[in-house]
C-alpha cells in the first residue's frame, strides 16, 4: 500500500485529488497525539529558566500546570463529542492550528500571565484533538486503534520531556527554539490531515454535542468501572513525575533538573510504550493484571531508591512502573473502546481522558501546594508514592475479582 492514493475517479479534476491511504492516515494520526503530548511536556524543563527570569514560586509552577489541566478537561467535556457530529478532520485541523498559536504564545511569553494564557490555549487544543484523533484511529482500524491510543500518549509525554531537556541543556534560546520547532511540526501535520479522507459521516445534534456531559453508552459502563482503578493509578504516577521529578533530581540526587527530569520522563514513558507494544496480543485482563502488579512493585522500588539516594534504583523502579503504566492504560483502552459504536467513540475517549487527566492533575496540584507551604519534598514524594501503590493494589484486586466472576 502506497502512502497516497487517488480518492476519486468520477472526473478528471477529482482524479487529481490526492488523498492519504488509510495506513498513512493511521500513522499520521498517531503522530499527532505524540506531538501534542510532547508539546504539553515541553514547558516542564523550562520552568527553572522562567523562575530565574520572573522570580515566581513553586506554587506558581503548580498553578501553571493546573490551569493547563483544567483547560484540557473543559475542552474534553465541551468539544470532546463534536467530531462524532461534524467529522474528525475539521476538529483535528482546528485543534492543530490552535496549537500552533499556543506555541507562538509560548515563544513570545514575557510573564507568568502570558505563560498561563498559552497553557490555556494549549489545553483547549489538546483536549479537542485527543478525542477526535483517537476516534479517527478507531474508525480506520478497530484492532490496532486501541493499541495506538494506548501507546501514543506515553510516547509523546516521554519524547516531549526529553527533547525539551536536551534543548535547554545544549542549544541556545531554549524558551523559543523548542516551541518554534513544534509549531513547524504541527503545520506539516495539519497539511497531512487536509489530505486525509473523512472517517465518519456527519450527523445532526452539533449544538447539543457541545453541552458538557460525562456519560457513557450503556455497553461501556461496566467495562469502564473495571478499568477506572488502573487508569487512576497509572495517571497518578504520571502526575508524580510531572510535579516532583525535577525537584527530586536536584535535591535527592544532585543532578541538573532540566536534563535529568527529561531522562526520568523518558524512562517512565518509553518503558510504557514498549510494554504496550509487547503486550498487544495478550488478553486485556492479563495486561491490566500485569500493569497493576508492575505499578505496585515499581513505585515501591522508587520509594526505596529515594530513601537510599540510589539513582540507578530510581531509574530501574521508574522503568518497571512505566511498564505497568503502559500495560494498564492499554488494558483499559482495549476493555472499554470495543463497546463503543462509531458515533460514540469520541465521547467514550473523552470520558477516558477526563478520568486520566483528573488522576494526573489533582495529586500533582496537591503535592505542589504542600511543598510550596513548607512541606518537605522527600516526605511529599513518599506519600505520593504510597497513594499510587494503594491505587495499584485496588486495581489488582479488581482484576482478580473480575477474573473470578468470569470463571
SULRAFEN-V66977 format. One record per residue. N is the residue number from 1. RES is the residue in one small letter. SS is DSSP state (@ for helix, = for strand, . for the rest). PSI is psi in whole degrees, 0 to 359 (NA if undefined). Layout:
n = <N & N>
res = <RES & RES>
ss = <SS & SS>
psi = <PSI & PSI>
//
This chain:
n = <1 & 2 & 3 & 4 & 5 & 6 & 7 & 8 & 9 & 10 & 11 & 12 & 13 & 14 & 15 & 16 & 17 & 18 & 19 & 20 & 21 & 22 & 23 & 24 & 25 & 26 & 27 & 28 & 29 & 30 & 31 & 32 & 33 & 34 & 35 & 36 & 37 & 38 & 39 & 40 & 41 & 42 & 43 & 44 & 45 & 46 & 47 & 48 & 49 & 50 & 51 & 52 & 53 & 54 & 55 & 56 & 57 & 58 & 59 & 60 & 61 & 62 & 63 & 64 & 65 & 66 & 67 & 68 & 69 & 70 & 71 & 72 & 73 & 74 & 75 & 76 & 77 & 78 & 79 & 80 & 81 & 82 & 83 & 84 & 85 & 86 & 87 & 88 & 89 & 90 & 91 & 92 & 93 & 94 & 95 & 96 & 97 & 98 & 99 & 100 & 101 & 102 & 103 & 104 & 105 & 106 & 107 & 108 & 109 & 110 & 111 & 112 & 113 & 114 & 115 & 116 & 117 & 118 & 119 & 120 & 121 & 122 & 123 & 124 & 125 & 126 & 127 & 128 & 129 & 130 & 131 & 132 & 133 & 134 & 135 & 136 & 137 & 138 & 139 & 140 & 141 & 142 & 143 & 144 & 145 & 146 & 147 & 148 & 149 & 150 & 151 & 152 & 153 & 154 & 155 & 156 & 157 & 158 & 159 & 160 & 161 & 162 & 163 & 164 & 165 & 166 & 167 & 168 & 169 & 170 & 171 & 172 & 173 & 174 & 175 & 176 & 177 & 178 & 179 & 180 & 181 & 182 & 183 & 184 & 185 & 186 & 187 & 188 & 189 & 190 & 191 & 192 & 193 & 194 & 195 & 196 & 197 & 198 & 199 & 200 & 201 & 202 & 203 & 204 & 205 & 206 & 207 & 208 & 209 & 210 & 211 & 212 & 213 & 214 & 215 & 216 & 217 & 218 & 219 & 220 & 221 & 222 & 223 & 224 & 225 & 226 & 227 & 228 & 229 & 230 & 231 & 232 & 233 & 234 & 235 & 236 & 237 & 238 & 239 & 240 & 241 & 242 & 243 & 244 & 245 & 246 & 247 & 248 & 249 & 250 & 251 & 252 & 253 & 254 & 255 & 256 & 257 & 258 & 259 & 260 & 261 & 262 & 263 & 264 & 265 & 266 & 267 & 268 & 269 & 270 & 271 & 272 & 273 & 274 & 275 & 276 & 277 & 278 & 279 & 280 & 281 & 282 & 283 & 284 & 285 & 286 & 287 & 288 & 289 & 290 & 291 & 292 & 293 & 294 & 295 & 296 & 297 & 298 & 299 & 300 & 301 & 302 & 303 & 304 & 305 & 306 & 307 & 308 & 309 & 310 & 311 & 312 & 313 & 314 & 315 & 316 & 317 & 318 & 319 & 320 & 321 & 322 & 323 & 324 & 325 & 326 & 327 & 328 & 329 & 330 & 331 & 332 & 333 & 334 & 335 & 336 & 337 & 338 & 339 & 340 & 341 & 342 & 343 & 344 & 345 & 346 & 347 & 348 & 349 & 350 & 351 & 352 & 353 & 354 & 355 & 356 & 357 & 358 & 359 & 360 & 361 & 362 & 363 & 364 & 365 & 366 & 367 & 368 & 369 & 370 & 371 & 372 & 373 & 374 & 375 & 376 & 377 & 378 & 379 & 380 & 381 & 382 & 383 & 384 & 385 & 386 & 387 & 388 & 389 & 390 & 391 & 392 & 393 & 394 & 395 & 396 & 397 & 398 & 399 & 400 & 401 & 402 & 403 & 404 & 405 & 406 & 407>
res = <x & x & x & x & x & x & x & x & x & x & x & x & x & x & x & x & x & x & x & x & x & x & x & x & x & x & x & x & x & x & x & x & x & x & x & x & x & x & x & x & x & x & x & x & x & x & x & x & x & x & x & x & x & x & x & x & x & x & x & x & x & x & x & x & x & x & x & x & x & x & x & x & x & x & x & x & x & x & x & x & x & x & x & x & x & x & x & x & x & x & x & x & x & x & x & x & x & x & x & x & x & x & x & x & x & x & x & x & x & x & x & x & x & x & x & x & x & x & x & x & x & x & x & x & x & x & x & x & x & x & x & x & x & x & x & x & x & x & x & x & x & x & x & x & x & x & x & x & x & x & x & x & x & x & x & x & x & x & x & x & x & x & x & x & x & x & x & x & x & x & x & x & x & x & x & x & x & x & x & x & x & x & x & x & x & x & x & x & x & x & x & x & x & x & x & x & x & x & x & x & x & x & x & x & x & x & x & x & x & x & x & x & x & x & x & x & x & x & x & x & x & x & x & x & x & x & x & x & x & x & x & x & x & x & x & x & x & x & x & x & x & x & x & x & x & x & x & x & x & x & x & x & x & x & x & x & x & x & x & x & x & x & x & x & x & x & x & x & x & x & x & x & x & x & x & x & x & x & x & x & x & x & x & x & x & x & x & x & x & x & x & x & x & x & x & x & x & x & x & x & x & x & x & x & x & x & x & x & x & x & x & x & x & x & x & x & x & x & x & x & x & x & x & x & x & x & x & x & x & x & x & x & x & x & x & x & x & x & x & x & x & x & x & x & x & x & x & x & x & x & x & x & x & x & x & x & x & x & x & x & x & x & x & x & x & x & x & x & x & x & x & x & x & x & x & x & x & x & x & x & x & x & x & x & x & x & x & x & x & x & x & x & x & x & x & x & x & x & x & x & x & x & x & x & x & x & x>
ss = <. & . & . & = & = & = & . & . & . & . & . & @ & @ & @ & @ & . & . & = & = & = & . & @ & @ & @ & @ & @ & @ & @ & @ & @ & @ & @ & @ & @ & @ & @ & @ & @ & @ & @ & @ & @ & . & @ & @ & @ & @ & @ & @ & @ & @ & @ & @ & @ & . & . & . & @ & @ & @ & @ & @ & @ & @ & @ & @ & @ & @ & @ & @ & @ & @ & @ & @ & @ & @ & @ & @ & @ & . & . & . & @ & @ & @ & @ & . & @ & @ & @ & @ & @ & @ & @ & @ & @ & @ & @ & @ & @ & @ & @ & @ & @ & @ & @ & @ & . & . & . & . & @ & @ & @ & @ & @ & @ & @ & @ & @ & @ & @ & @ & @ & @ & @ & @ & @ & @ & @ & @ & @ & @ & @ & @ & @ & @ & @ & @ & @ & . & @ & @ & @ & @ & @ & @ & @ & @ & @ & @ & @ & @ & @ & @ & @ & @ & @ & @ & @ & @ & @ & @ & @ & @ & @ & @ & @ & @ & @ & . & . & . & @ & @ & @ & @ & @ & @ & @ & @ & @ & @ & @ & @ & @ & @ & @ & @ & @ & @ & @ & @ & @ & . & . & . & . & . & . & . & . & . & . & . & @ & @ & @ & @ & . & . & . & . & . & . & . & . & @ & @ & @ & @ & @ & @ & @ & @ & @ & @ & @ & @ & @ & @ & @ & @ & @ & @ & @ & @ & @ & @ & @ & @ & @ & @ & @ & @ & @ & @ & @ & @ & @ & @ & . & . & . & . & . & @ & @ & @ & @ & @ & @ & @ & @ & @ & @ & @ & @ & @ & @ & @ & @ & @ & @ & @ & @ & @ & @ & . & . & . & . & . & @ & @ & @ & @ & @ & @ & @ & @ & @ & @ & @ & @ & @ & @ & @ & @ & @ & @ & @ & @ & @ & @ & @ & @ & . & . & . & @ & @ & @ & @ & @ & @ & @ & @ & @ & @ & @ & @ & @ & @ & @ & @ & @ & @ & @ & @ & @ & @ & @ & @ & @ & @ & @ & @ & @ & . & . & @ & @ & @ & @ & @ & @ & @ & @ & @ & @ & @ & @ & @ & @ & @ & @ & @ & @ & @ & @ & @ & @ & @ & @ & @ & @ & @ & @ & @ & @ & @ & . & . & . & . & @ & @ & @ & @ & @ & @ & @ & @ & @ & @ & @ & @ & @ & @ & @ & @ & @ & @ & @ & @ & @ & @ & @ & @ & @ & @ & @ & @ & @ & @ & .>
psi = <129 & 166 & 347 & 147 & 162 & 124 & 333 & 144 & 23 & 340 & 160 & 322 & 317 & 329 & 337 & 356 & 120 & 132 & 141 & 143 & 159 & 322 & 316 & 320 & 322 & 313 & 326 & 315 & 318 & 322 & 331 & 316 & 317 & 312 & 324 & 315 & 335 & 319 & 327 & 332 & 348 & 322 & 340 & 309 & 348 & 349 & 320 & 325 & 315 & 319 & 318 & 325 & 322 & 350 & 39 & 168 & 175 & 329 & 323 & 322 & 316 & 320 & 321 & 317 & 317 & 322 & 328 & 313 & 319 & 317 & 319 & 315 & 317 & 320 & 318 & 318 & 325 & 314 & 350 & 325 & 359 & 320 & 341 & 342 & 319 & 352 & 159 & 316 & 311 & 321 & 316 & 316 & 316 & 318 & 320 & 317 & 323 & 324 & 323 & 316 & 318 & 319 & 319 & 325 & 319 & 314 & 334 & 7 & 135 & 10 & 169 & 320 & 319 & 321 & 318 & 320 & 320 & 321 & 324 & 311 & 319 & 318 & 317 & 314 & 318 & 317 & 318 & 321 & 320 & 312 & 316 & 316 & 314 & 318 & 322 & 322 & 323 & 323 & 320 & 327 & 104 & 336 & 309 & 342 & 310 & 323 & 317 & 321 & 335 & 325 & 330 & 314 & 310 & 326 & 318 & 318 & 313 & 320 & 315 & 314 & 318 & 311 & 316 & 321 & 319 & 321 & 316 & 319 & 325 & 339 & 157 & 163 & 53 & 329 & 356 & 318 & 312 & 323 & 321 & 319 & 316 & 321 & 320 & 319 & 316 & 320 & 320 & 318 & 323 & 320 & 318 & 317 & 325 & 335 & 359 & 148 & 149 & 141 & 355 & 146 & 154 & 153 & 163 & 166 & 24 & 310 & 317 & 329 & 341 & 353 & 122 & 128 & 127 & 81 & 147 & 151 & 154 & 320 & 338 & 353 & 314 & 318 & 324 & 322 & 320 & 330 & 339 & 316 & 319 & 327 & 313 & 316 & 313 & 316 & 335 & 323 & 319 & 321 & 325 & 312 & 325 & 325 & 326 & 340 & 315 & 316 & 320 & 321 & 320 & 312 & 315 & 317 & 353 & 34 & 160 & 120 & 327 & 316 & 311 & 336 & 330 & 320 & 320 & 317 & 321 & 319 & 317 & 305 & 324 & 316 & 327 & 314 & 319 & 316 & 324 & 314 & 316 & 330 & 13 & 336 & 0 & 161 & 147 & 324 & 316 & 318 & 315 & 323 & 315 & 319 & 314 & 317 & 317 & 324 & 312 & 309 & 321 & 316 & 325 & 319 & 321 & 315 & 317 & 317 & 327 & 321 & 323 & 7 & 46 & 105 & 318 & 320 & 321 & 313 & 328 & 311 & 322 & 316 & 318 & 314 & 326 & 321 & 325 & 321 & 310 & 316 & 316 & 319 & 319 & 315 & 321 & 315 & 313 & 343 & 319 & 315 & 324 & 340 & 351 & 135 & 171 & 315 & 14 & 352 & 315 & 321 & 318 & 317 & 324 & 317 & 317 & 314 & 329 & 313 & 316 & 314 & 330 & 317 & 328 & 319 & 314 & 309 & 324 & 317 & 318 & 317 & 316 & 323 & 314 & 317 & 318 & 343 & 31 & 0 & 146 & 137 & 314 & 314 & 320 & 318 & 320 & 313 & 318 & 314 & 321 & 322 & 317 & 320 & 317 & 317 & 318 & 324 & 318 & 319 & 318 & 320 & 319 & 319 & 319 & 318 & 318 & 319 & 322 & 320 & 321 & 325 & NA>
//
